[in-house]
Amino acid sequence: MALLTGVYLFVASTVAVLLWRTGAGWGAGIAGLIGTLAAAFSLHNLIGRALESSKLRAELERLREAHLLMVDHIEATQNALEGLEDRLQAAAETRTQALTDEVHMLEDLVARLSESITDPRVLRSYGGDARHGRADPRTAALLETVREALADNRVDLYLQPVVSLPQRRTVFYESFSRLRDAEGRVLMPAEYLRVAEPEGLVSAIDNLLLFRCVQIVRRLAKTDRRVGIFCNISLASLGDEVFFPQFLDFLSQNKDLSGALIFELGQTAFGDRGSLEARNMAKLADLGFRFSMDKVSDLDLDFADLSRADVKFVKVAADVLLEQMLEVGGTLALRSLPDVQASDYAALMRRYGVELIVEKVESERQVIDILELEIGYGQGHLFGEPRAIRDSVLAETAPPSGFMQGALRRSGGR
């Protein structure tokens, strides 16, 4: 810019000198100088604006081209999203149909199970005579309450957390069934099983629990909650030649549940297994399902036998375990296993692929003792009481209509 200004001054000065030499005088020279400078700067501004206008047009052209390119990308993205939405909708419809088919299959399974209770041999295997115990009025009244609870589907599912130690993070749930009378009072198993078992009703209660556990596991899987559920399975269910093959067929088509559904039976029941029950447990294990043993009173367990039977968890009550502790030679041992240090018991079990869970934990003092034994899991009211599943969820996991009524009629009820 300084160079151009110098040029303009030189030209203006030349014009002024020429005017002065022609005799026009100093006034004309000064006027020529000013006019020439004004003309030069005006021309400079015109040329600058022209150049800027040309650049602006070029920039606008580039913006227009970019806008057109962006519109093309937006249209392509919109088309891709529409295609993805169509594929997702198709996949959702396919998944919904698959879940519907699974529910229908399980409903058919439970319905056919209820028909098996018509067989007197099956009824006798659960405890015998439908008229047993009717002479006692109190027993008869309690039995009628149980029948009414089953007939009206007042059977609730409770879940209690099983936590990892020492983090106390919920990793499993244990399922329980509870009956309610007409006034809403909860009947505990110790109260109703003594009259339900001789009447052949335990079969319906046990398998209703299995039905709901499968549905709850499926519901948790839909929300990607990686939490397993312990579900009790009785020897009667394992040995039922009508129910079990149908249940096995259903589970074989739902192997994805195997990581989240753990079948549990007591220590006495495990020891009382016959060849049929053992074979059926093996069939479940072949599908990837695991087992748990609870109600343990004898800690002198055959870990190799547990491993062969695919028992992956053993539950021992806190008071049972801690009462077994005694000091031998300055170290803690177990009364039933004096040659094994108490702190090595869980680790020894773990070598066979079995995890020890201490249940019925009620106090922080017990937790301290349990942690000293390097036990990885705990269960009990201290970590969380059993809580009822919401009514809306229970409605989704209800058995097929008429299942309970049919089971009651075939067990000698209404």
N, C-alpha and C positions, 0 to 999 in steps of 0.2 A: 504494500500500500504506500509506503514512503517513496519507493521508486516511481510509482505512478504519479504521486503528488509532485515530485520533482520535475517529471516530464511535462505535467500540465502547467507548472510555473514557467518552465522554459518557453513553451509555445506561447503562453499569454504574454510573457515579456517580449518575445520576438514581435508579436503583433503590435504591442504598445510602441516599441521602438520604430517600427515601420510607419505607424500613424504619425509619430512625432516628426520623423524625417520628411514626410510628405508635406509638412507645414501645417498640419492640423492642430498643433499645439499640445502642451502638456495635458490639458483637460481631456482631449481626445485620446491621448495615449493611456491615461489612467482608466478612462472608460473602456478602452479596448482591452486593457489588462483584466479588469473586473469581469467584463462580459465574456472574454475568452475562458477565464477560469470557471465562471458559472456554467457556460456551455459544456466545458469538458467534464465537470462533475455531474451535470445532468445526464450527459451521454453515458458516463460511467455507471450511474445508478440504473439507467434503462437497461444497459447490457447486463448488469448484475441481476436485476429482477427477471430478465429473460432467462438467464442461466438457472436461477433458482426455480423458476416455473417449470423448466425442462426437467430438473432433478425431481421436483415434486410429482410431475406426471409419471416419471419413471418409477418413483416409490409407490405411487398409487397403483400403478400397473402390477408391481410386484405384490402388493397387498391383495389386489383382486385375485391374482393367481393363487396366492396362499389361501384365500377364503374359499375359492372353488375346490382346492385340494382338501381343505378341512371338511367341507360339505360332503365330498366323496367319501372321506374316512368315516364321518358320522353315519352316513347311509350304510356303509359296509358294516360298521359296528352294530347298528340297529338291526340289520338283517341277521347278523350272527347271534345277537341276543334273542331275537324272535325264534331262531332255530334252536337255541339252547333251551328256551322256555318250553318249546314243544317237546324236546327230548326229556326234560325234567318232568313234565306233566305225564308223559307216557310212562316214564320210570316209576313215578308215584302211583299211577293207576295199576301198574304191574305189581308193585310192592303191596298195595292195599289188597289186591285180589289174592296175592299169596298169603297174606296174614289172615284174610277171611277164610281161605281154604284150610289153613292150619286150625283155626278156631272151630270150623265145622267138623274137621277130622277129630279133634279132641272131644268135642261134644258127642260125636257118634261113639267114640271110645267109652266115655263115661256112661252113656246111655246103655251100651251093651254090657258094661260092667254091672249096672243095676239089675239087668235081667238075670245075671248069674246068681244073684242072691235068692232066686226062686228055688234053686236046687237045695233040697234039705241037707245034702252032704256038705255043701259049702257053708250053710248056716251052722251045722254042727261043728265045723272046723273052727268057727269063731267063738264057740262057747256053748253050743247045744240048743236047748229048748227055748222057744219063744215064750213059753208059759212059766219059765223058771223064775222063782222069787216073787210071784204075785201074791203069796200069802201074807207078806208083810205090808201093811197099809202105807207105811212111810216109803218103803221101796217102790211100791206101786205108784205113789204120788210123784216121786222123783222121776220114775221111768216115764210117766205121762208128760212131765215137764220136758224131759229130753226129747220125747217124740214130737211134742208141739214145737220145740225150738228147731228141730230138723225139718218138720213139715212146713214151717213158716220161714225157713231159710234164715233163722236167727243164729247163724254160725259166722263168727268174725275171725279174721286173720290178723294176728299180732306179729310184729317184727321187733326183735331185740338186737342191737348192734353188737358185733364182735370187733374189738379194736386191736390194732398193733401196739406193741409196747416197746419203748416207753412213750412213743409219740401220741398214743390214744387216738389214732385216726381210724375211722370206720372202714373196714375192709370186707366184712361179711355181715349178714344178718341171719339170725335163726328165726324160723317161723313156728308159730303156735296157733292152734285152733281153740276158740272159746265159744261156749254156748251162752245164750241169754234167755231168761224166762220172759214171760209176758210183761212183767213190770220193768224189764231192762236190767235185772240183776245178772251179773256175770257168774256162770257156773264154772268152777275150776275143774280140771281133768280128774283130780283125786276124788272129786265129789260125784261126777257123772259116769266115770268109766266103770265103777263097780256095779252099776246097773246096766250100762250100755253093752258091756262085753258079753254077759250071759245071753243077752237078747239078740246078738248078732249085728248090733248097730255100729260097732267099732269099724267094720269094713267101710261103711258109708262115710263115716267121719274121716278116717285115714285117707281114703281116696279122694274125698272132697278137698282135703288139704293138699294132696299131690296136684290135683287139678288147678287149684288157685296158685300154688307155687310156680307151676310152669307158666301160667299167665302173667304173674308178677315179674318173673325173670324176663319174659318176652317184652313186657312193658318197659323194664329198666334198659333192656338192650336197645330199644327204639330211641331212648334218650342218651345212649352211649355211656351209661353209668356202669363202670367196671366194678361191680360189687356182686359177690356171690351170695347165695342163699342156701342155708342148711334146711333140708326138708325131711321130716321123719318118714321112714318107710318101714312098714311092719313085715314080720315074717309071713303074715297072712297074705299080704299083697305080693310078696316075692314068690310065694308058693301057690298063688291062685292060677290055676291052669286056664281059666277063661280071661281074667283081667290082664295078667302079665304079658302074654304074647301080643295083645292089642296095644298095651302101653309101650312095649319094646318097639313095635312097628312104628308107632308115632314118634318116639324119640330117635329112631334110626333116620327119620326124615327131617329131624331137627337137631343135627349134631352140633350146630353152632351154640346150642344151650349148654353143652357139656362143660364149658369153662366156668359157668355161673351157677349151676345147679348141683348141690352136693347132697347125696342121700345119706341119712343118719339112722342108725339103729343102736340099741343099747348093748352093753357088754354081755348081758345074759342072753339076749336074742342072738347076738353074733355067735356065742358058743353053742346055742341050740340049733344052729343051721343044719338042715339036712342036705343031702346031695342036690336036690332040686333047687333049693334056695341058693346054694353056693354056685350052681351053674348059672342061675339067672343073674346073680350079682356079677359073674364073670362076663355075661353078655352085655350088661350095662357098661362094665369097664372097657370092653372092646369098642364101644362107641365113644369112649373118652370120658365117661362120667366117673366121678370120684365118690368115695365113701368116708363117713365119719363115724366114730364110735363114742357114745356118751354113756352116762350112768355108770361110770367106772368105779368099782369099789376095790378091786385087786390090781395093784400097780405092777405085779409080776407078770408082765405081758410078753407074749411071744411076738417080738417085733418082726421076725422073718415071716410068720404066718400072716400078720397084718399086711405086710408088704405084698405078699402073694395074692391077698384078697383085694388089693388096691385101696386099702384104707389109708387115707392121706392125712387124717386128723384124728386125734384122740382128745376127748374132753374129760377133764378131772375137776371135780369141785374143789374150791380153794381150801375148805376145811378138811376135806379128805387128804389132800396133798400135804398140807402143813402139819396135820396131826401125825403124819408118818415120819416127820423129821426127828432125828435123834443124833446125839453126838457120839462118835466112835473114834477114839484115838485122836481127839482134837479136831476132827473134821465132821461135817454134817453128812449123815447118811439117811437112808430110808429103812424103816423097820422091816418091810417085806423084802428089801434088797440091801442088806447091810454091807455087801461087798462093793456097792456102787455109791460113789459120792453123789450127794443130792444135786450138786451143781452140774454133774455130768449126765443126769437123767434125760433132760430135754435134748442134749447134744447127741446122746446115744440113740435116742429115738429118731433124731433127724438123719442119722446115717442110713437109716432104712427108708428114708423118704417120707417120714411121718412127722407132722408138726403137733406139738403139745399146746392145747388151749386150756387155760385155767378158767373155769366157769364159776358162777355164783360168788363173784368177788364183791364184797360188801364194804370194805374199809380200806383206807389209805395204808394202814399198817400191813395189811395183806399184800398190797401192791409192792411195798418195799421188800418183803420177803420173797415175793415172786420174781422180782427183778434180780435178786441175788442168785436165783437159780437159772438165769439167762433164758427165761421163757418168753417167746415172742408174741403171744396173743392172750387177750383176756376178755372175759364176758361177765356181766353181772350188773346189778342195779347201780353200782357205783359209776359205771360207764354209760348207763342208759337203761331205763325200764322198758319192758315190752310195750309197744304202742300199737293201737288198732289202726289198720288201714282205713282211709276215708271211705265213707259210704259210696261215693261216686266210683271209686276204684273197685270196691267190692261188687258193685253192680256189673262192672265190666267183666269181672272174673267169676260171676255166678255160674252154677252148673246149668245144664239144659233144663228147661221147664219140665216138671214132673219127675225129675230124677229122685228127689228125696221122697216124694209121695210114693213112688213105685218101690223104693227100697224099704219104706216103712210097711207097706202092705205085704211085701214078701217076707218081712221078719216077724209077722204076726201082729202088726199094729192096725191102725185105722184103715 
